[in-house]
Amino acid sequence: MLKTIFIIIGLILLTSCNKFDEILHVNDVSMHSSNLTYKSGVPLLLTKPEQLQTIGVNMYSFVTVNEWFDQDTILYLSDESGISYIYKFDILTGEEEVFFQINEPILHLEANPDNSIFTIEVATINGQKELYFINKTGEVLHKLEGIGDEFHLYWNPYKENELVIAVLQEDYSMKMLNFNLRSKSLTNFDFDYYYLQWIAEEEMAYLKWDSFSLSYYAPLFSYNKRTDREMKIADDVIAFFGYRDFFLTISTADSTLQKSNYLFYHSESKKELENLQVPILNTYSGQWWIPNHDFHTPSRTFYLIKPNTSGDVFDYPDGYKIVSFQIETGITKEIISIDTNYPIKLSPDGRWLLFGYQLENIIDINNREIHSLLYW
């Protein structure tokens, strides 16, 4: 009897081992997916390998990727038979739906800092420009029309419904407007400087250029709208960019003009944080070359297309790297090498990076892999 029992146990173990070996030698786990049970409460992304989806594109349609809707969903524009469509597309599932459509050309699409409101610039049949303000459900909250020929929006990152609009008028003069989307109020903003960045809830910064100077540099000032007071922050600044809680100044790192110095500040205290030096590409003009970049506020991480060497912007052969720079520790990491200074746009969670002239490619920052979003 004991001998019979041992023989049965041995057969069971042998059979189990063979099945286990079979599973180990199969590379495609999806073949066994019907036998898998997902744990309750575990996100699908932790139990199923990610696979980025592509947008099937009609070769007769104009398609460009424009903006992030949320951390896994993009907005892309398609012009089909004279109708402009903006689609939502989930990069992980491939699901898509129409977000907005209009029978006129869409020129530009841009989200506010927290991706809760989207502005859509439209060219009308009579040659005018209109601005539509859309919420996350695709509802038109407001439309601005007749304000000018060209405009630039400066969203307040501390108040999601407030922005300043710089407007180029027919006579090429500029005017500034305050717009509150919640109250639908549009008022004149009597301000002499047309490039500004928010650095606090009621405070903006701007470069105070001397109109008669040919210098690359200008002092950086802040202006408090509530108190109507200005204050100098820094000297000899070439350019600057504002983000929620932080801002960045760009200046020369040395007299040889081989590198720029990117210096970060805390907005409230104006305290200097870490700095990054970037090779300069010379334009041989009055314009200073600044590579494409983006900033992820929650992680305090700056993303930049960094040239490998200094050189001539019109004949530069040495390639670029996309790098991340942690502004509180100074730690720099190389993500991937590319051949051109493409436009880039970071996802709200900092996981993905759109890049390309039509933002048609996407980088998985964690895995440092490039994928194409458009399939022709």
C-alpha positions as CSV (number, residue, x, y, z in Angstrom):
1,M,0.0,0.0,0.0
2,L,2.8,2.5,0.9
3,K,4.5,1.7,-2.4
4,T,1.3,2.5,-4.3
5,I,0.9,5.8,-2.5
6,F,4.5,6.9,-3.2
7,I,4.0,6.0,-6.9
8,I,0.9,8.2,-7.1
9,I,2.6,11.2,-5.3
10,G,5.5,10.9,-7.7
11,L,3.3,11.0,-10.8
12,I,1.5,14.1,-9.4
13,L,4.8,15.9,-8.8
14,L,6.2,14.9,-12.2
15,T,3.0,16.2,-14.0
16,S,3.1,19.5,-12.0
17,C,6.8,20.1,-12.9
18,N,6.1,19.5,-16.6
19,K,3.3,22.1,-16.6
20,F,5.4,24.5,-14.7
21,D,8.3,24.1,-17.1
22,E,5.9,24.6,-20.0
23,I,4.8,28.0,-18.6
24,L,8.5,29.0,-18.0
25,H,9.4,28.3,-21.6
26,V,6.5,30.2,-23.2
27,N,7.6,33.8,-23.9
28,D,4.1,35.2,-24.7
29,V,2.3,35.4,-21.4
30,S,-0.9,36.5,-23.1
31,M,-1.4,32.9,-24.3
32,H,-2.2,32.0,-20.7
33,S,-4.2,35.1,-19.9
34,S,-7.5,33.2,-19.8
35,N,-6.1,31.3,-16.8
36,L,-5.0,34.5,-14.9
37,T,-7.0,36.1,-12.1
38,Y,-6.3,39.8,-11.5
39,K,-6.1,40.8,-7.9
40,S,-8.9,43.0,-6.6
41,G,-7.8,46.6,-6.1
42,V,-4.6,46.3,-8.1
43,P,-4.3,48.8,-11.0
44,L,-4.5,47.1,-14.4
45,L,-1.2,48.7,-15.3
46,L,0.6,46.7,-12.6
47,T,-0.8,43.4,-13.9
48,K,-0.8,44.0,-17.6
49,P,2.2,45.1,-19.8
50,E,1.7,48.6,-21.2
51,Q,1.5,49.0,-25.0
52,L,1.2,52.4,-26.5
53,Q,-1.4,52.8,-29.2
54,T,-1.2,54.7,-32.5
55,I,-3.6,56.9,-34.2
56,G,-4.8,55.6,-37.6
57,V,-4.5,58.6,-39.9
58,N,-6.2,59.1,-43.2
59,M,-3.6,60.2,-45.7
60,Y,-5.9,62.9,-47.1
61,S,-6.4,64.5,-43.7
62,F,-4.2,67.0,-41.9
63,V,-3.4,65.7,-38.4
64,T,-1.4,67.1,-35.6
65,V,-1.1,66.3,-31.9
66,N,-1.8,69.4,-29.9
67,E,-2.1,69.0,-26.1
68,W,-2.5,66.7,-23.1
69,F,-6.1,66.2,-21.9
70,D,-5.0,64.2,-18.8
71,Q,-2.1,62.0,-17.9
72,D,-2.9,59.2,-20.5
73,T,-5.0,61.1,-23.0
74,I,-4.0,63.5,-25.8
75,L,-5.9,65.9,-27.9
76,Y,-5.2,65.9,-31.6
77,L,-6.6,67.9,-34.5
78,S,-7.9,66.5,-37.8
79,D,-9.1,68.6,-40.7
80,E,-11.6,66.5,-42.7
81,S,-13.6,67.8,-45.7
82,G,-13.5,71.4,-44.4
83,I,-14.5,70.5,-40.8
84,S,-12.0,70.8,-38.0
85,Y,-12.2,68.0,-35.4
86,I,-10.4,67.8,-32.1
87,Y,-10.3,64.2,-30.8
88,K,-9.5,62.8,-27.4
89,F,-7.2,59.7,-27.7
90,D,-6.2,57.4,-24.9
91,I,-2.6,56.4,-25.6
92,L,-2.9,53.1,-23.6
93,T,-6.3,51.8,-24.7
94,G,-6.6,53.5,-28.2
95,E,-10.1,54.7,-27.3
96,E,-11.0,58.0,-29.0
97,E,-13.9,60.3,-29.3
98,V,-14.7,63.8,-30.7
99,F,-14.0,66.5,-28.1
100,F,-14.8,69.6,-30.3
101,Q,-15.7,70.3,-33.9
102,I,-16.3,73.5,-36.0
103,N,-16.8,74.3,-39.6
104,E,-13.8,76.7,-39.6
105,P,-10.0,76.2,-39.4
106,I,-8.6,75.7,-35.9
107,L,-5.2,77.5,-35.6
108,H,-4.1,76.7,-32.1
109,L,-5.1,74.6,-29.1
110,E,-3.7,75.2,-25.6
111,A,-4.5,74.1,-22.1
112,N,-4.3,76.2,-18.9
113,P,-1.7,75.2,-16.3
114,D,-3.8,72.5,-14.6
115,N,-5.3,71.2,-17.9
116,S,-8.9,72.0,-16.7
117,I,-9.6,74.5,-19.5
118,F,-8.6,74.5,-23.1
119,T,-8.4,77.5,-25.4
120,I,-9.1,77.0,-29.1
121,E,-8.1,79.7,-31.6
122,V,-10.3,79.7,-34.8
123,A,-10.0,81.7,-38.0
124,T,-13.4,82.7,-39.3
125,I,-14.6,83.0,-42.9
126,N,-14.4,86.8,-42.7
127,G,-10.8,86.7,-41.6
128,Q,-11.4,87.4,-37.9
129,K,-9.9,85.4,-35.0
130,E,-12.0,83.9,-32.2
131,L,-11.0,82.3,-28.9
132,Y,-13.2,79.5,-27.5
133,F,-12.8,78.5,-23.9
134,I,-13.7,74.8,-23.4
135,N,-14.0,72.7,-20.2
136,K,-13.1,69.0,-19.7
137,T,-16.6,67.9,-21.0
138,G,-16.2,69.8,-24.2
139,E,-18.7,72.5,-23.2
140,V,-18.0,76.0,-24.5
141,L,-17.7,78.3,-21.5
142,H,-17.1,81.5,-23.4
143,K,-16.1,82.9,-26.7
144,L,-14.0,86.0,-27.3
145,E,-14.2,87.7,-30.7
146,G,-13.1,90.9,-32.2
147,I,-10.2,91.5,-29.8
148,G,-7.4,91.5,-32.4
149,D,-5.4,89.8,-35.1
150,E,-2.9,87.9,-33.0
151,F,-2.8,87.2,-29.3
152,H,-0.7,85.4,-26.6
153,L,-2.2,84.0,-23.4
154,Y,-0.6,84.3,-20.0
155,W,-2.6,82.0,-17.7
156,N,-2.3,82.6,-14.0
157,P,-1.1,79.2,-12.5
158,Y,-2.5,80.1,-9.1
159,K,-6.0,81.0,-10.4
160,E,-7.2,78.6,-13.1
161,N,-9.9,81.0,-14.5
162,E,-7.7,84.1,-14.8
163,L,-5.3,85.2,-17.6
164,V,-3.7,88.2,-19.2
165,I,-4.0,88.5,-23.0
166,A,-1.4,90.3,-25.1
167,V,-3.1,91.5,-28.3
168,L,-1.5,92.6,-31.6
169,Q,-3.9,95.0,-33.3
170,E,-4.3,96.0,-36.9
171,D,-1.9,99.0,-36.6
172,Y,0.7,96.6,-35.1
173,S,0.4,98.2,-31.7
174,M,0.0,96.0,-28.6
175,K,-2.6,96.1,-25.8
176,M,-3.0,94.1,-22.7
177,L,-6.2,92.7,-21.4
178,N,-7.3,91.1,-18.1
179,F,-9.8,88.3,-18.5
180,N,-11.7,86.4,-15.8
181,L,-13.4,83.4,-17.2
182,R,-15.6,82.8,-14.1
183,S,-17.1,86.3,-14.2
184,K,-16.7,86.7,-18.0
185,S,-15.1,90.1,-17.4
186,L,-12.6,91.5,-19.9
187,T,-10.8,94.7,-18.9
188,N,-7.8,96.8,-20.1
189,F,-4.6,96.2,-18.3
190,D,-2.4,99.3,-18.5
191,F,1.0,97.8,-18.7
192,D,4.0,98.7,-20.9
193,Y,5.6,95.2,-21.2
194,Y,4.1,92.6,-23.4
195,Y,6.1,89.5,-22.4
196,L,5.4,88.6,-18.7
197,Q,5.2,85.5,-16.5
198,W,3.2,84.9,-13.3
199,I,5.4,84.3,-10.3
200,A,2.7,84.6,-7.6
201,E,-1.1,84.9,-7.3
202,E,-1.0,88.7,-7.8
203,E,2.6,89.1,-9.0
204,M,4.1,89.0,-12.5
205,A,7.7,89.4,-13.7
206,Y,9.0,91.0,-16.9
207,L,12.3,92.1,-18.5
208,K,12.7,95.9,-18.4
209,W,14.3,96.5,-21.8
210,D,15.9,99.8,-22.7
211,S,14.3,100.7,-26.1
212,F,17.5,102.4,-27.3
213,S,19.9,99.6,-26.3
214,L,21.1,96.8,-28.5
215,S,22.1,94.6,-25.6
216,Y,21.0,91.0,-25.1
217,Y,20.5,91.7,-21.4
218,A,17.9,93.5,-19.3
219,P,17.1,93.6,-15.6
220,L,14.3,91.4,-14.4
221,F,11.5,93.1,-12.4
222,S,8.4,91.9,-10.6
223,Y,5.1,93.8,-10.5
224,N,2.4,93.3,-7.9
225,K,-1.0,94.0,-9.3
226,R,-2.7,94.5,-6.0
227,T,-0.2,97.0,-4.5
228,D,0.9,98.5,-7.9
229,R,4.6,98.2,-6.8
230,E,7.6,96.9,-8.8
231,M,10.9,95.4,-7.5
232,K,14.1,94.5,-9.3
233,I,15.0,90.8,-9.0
234,A,18.1,90.3,-11.1
235,D,20.4,92.0,-13.5
236,D,21.7,91.0,-17.0
237,V,19.0,88.5,-17.8
238,I,18.5,87.3,-21.4
239,A,15.2,85.4,-20.9
240,F,13.0,84.1,-18.1
241,F,10.1,81.6,-17.6
242,G,7.6,81.4,-14.8
243,Y,6.1,78.2,-13.3
244,R,3.9,77.7,-10.3
245,D,6.2,78.4,-7.2
246,F,9.4,78.7,-9.3
247,F,10.9,80.8,-12.1
248,L,13.9,80.5,-14.3
249,T,16.4,83.1,-15.6
250,I,18.8,82.6,-18.5
251,S,22.0,84.5,-18.8
252,T,25.5,83.9,-20.1
253,A,27.8,81.6,-18.1
254,D,31.1,83.2,-19.3
255,S,32.5,85.9,-21.5
256,T,33.3,83.5,-24.3
257,L,29.5,83.0,-25.0
258,Q,30.0,79.3,-25.2
259,K,27.4,78.4,-22.5
260,S,24.2,79.8,-21.0
261,N,23.4,79.7,-17.3
262,Y,19.9,78.5,-16.4
263,L,19.3,79.6,-12.8
264,F,16.1,78.6,-10.9
265,Y,14.5,80.7,-8.1
266,H,11.8,80.0,-5.6
267,S,9.0,82.5,-6.5
268,E,7.9,83.6,-3.0
269,S,11.3,84.1,-1.4
270,K,13.3,84.9,-4.6
271,K,15.9,82.5,-3.2
272,E,18.3,81.1,-5.8
273,L,18.2,77.3,-6.2
274,E,20.3,75.1,-8.5
275,N,21.7,76.2,-11.9
276,L,22.4,74.3,-15.1
277,Q,24.9,75.3,-17.9
278,V,23.8,74.7,-21.5
279,P,26.0,75.0,-24.6
280,I,25.0,78.0,-26.8
281,L,24.2,77.8,-30.5
282,N,25.0,81.1,-32.1
283,T,22.3,82.8,-34.3
284,Y,24.5,85.7,-35.5
285,S,21.6,87.9,-35.0
286,G,19.8,89.9,-32.3
287,Q,18.0,86.8,-31.1
288,W,19.3,84.5,-28.5
289,W,18.8,80.8,-29.2
290,I,16.9,79.0,-26.4
291,P,16.3,75.2,-26.8
292,N,12.8,73.7,-26.2
293,H,12.0,72.8,-22.7
294,D,9.2,72.1,-20.2
295,F,8.8,71.9,-16.4
296,H,7.0,69.4,-14.1
297,T,6.0,71.3,-11.0
298,P,5.1,68.4,-8.6
299,S,8.5,66.8,-9.0
300,R,10.4,70.1,-9.4
301,T,12.0,68.7,-12.6
302,F,13.0,70.6,-15.7
303,Y,13.2,68.9,-19.1
304,L,15.4,70.4,-21.8
305,I,16.7,69.6,-25.3
306,K,20.4,70.1,-24.7
307,P,22.9,70.4,-27.5
308,N,26.0,68.3,-27.1
309,T,28.4,71.1,-28.0
310,S,28.4,74.8,-28.8
311,G,28.2,75.8,-32.4
312,D,26.2,77.5,-35.2
313,V,22.4,77.0,-35.0
314,F,22.1,76.9,-38.8
315,D,24.8,74.3,-39.4
316,Y,25.0,72.2,-36.2
317,P,26.0,68.6,-36.7
318,D,26.6,67.2,-33.2
319,G,23.1,66.2,-32.0
320,Y,21.1,66.8,-28.8
321,K,20.1,65.0,-25.7
322,I,16.8,65.3,-23.8
323,V,17.8,65.7,-20.2
324,S,16.0,66.1,-16.9
325,F,17.3,68.5,-14.2
326,Q,16.1,68.4,-10.6
327,I,16.1,72.1,-9.6
328,E,16.4,71.5,-5.8
329,T,19.3,68.9,-5.9
330,G,21.0,69.8,-9.2
331,I,20.9,66.2,-10.4
332,T,20.9,65.8,-14.2
333,K,19.9,62.7,-16.0
334,E,20.1,61.9,-19.7
335,I,16.9,60.5,-21.1
336,I,17.5,60.0,-24.8
337,S,19.5,61.3,-27.8
338,I,17.7,63.0,-30.7
339,D,18.8,64.8,-33.9
340,T,16.8,68.0,-33.8
341,N,15.6,70.7,-31.3
342,Y,12.0,69.5,-31.6
343,P,9.0,71.1,-29.7
344,I,8.2,69.0,-26.5
345,K,5.2,68.8,-24.2
346,L,5.2,66.9,-20.9
347,S,2.2,64.9,-19.6
348,P,0.6,66.2,-16.4
349,D,2.0,63.3,-14.3
350,G,5.5,63.6,-15.8
351,R,5.5,60.1,-17.3
352,W,5.4,60.9,-21.0
353,L,6.9,63.5,-23.2
354,L,5.4,64.4,-26.6
355,F,8.0,65.6,-29.2
356,G,8.2,66.4,-32.9
357,Y,7.1,69.2,-35.2
358,Q,3.6,67.9,-34.9
359,L,4.2,66.3,-31.4
360,E,3.7,63.1,-33.3
361,N,6.2,61.1,-31.2
362,I,6.1,60.2,-27.5
363,I,8.9,59.2,-25.1
364,D,8.3,56.9,-22.2
365,I,10.5,58.7,-19.7
366,N,10.7,55.7,-17.3
367,N,11.9,53.3,-20.0
368,R,13.6,55.9,-22.2
369,E,11.8,54.6,-25.3
370,I,10.5,56.5,-28.3
371,H,7.1,55.6,-30.0
372,S,5.3,57.0,-32.9
373,L,1.7,58.2,-32.3
374,L,0.7,58.5,-35.9
375,Y,0.2,55.6,-38.3
376,W,-0.2,56.5,-42.0
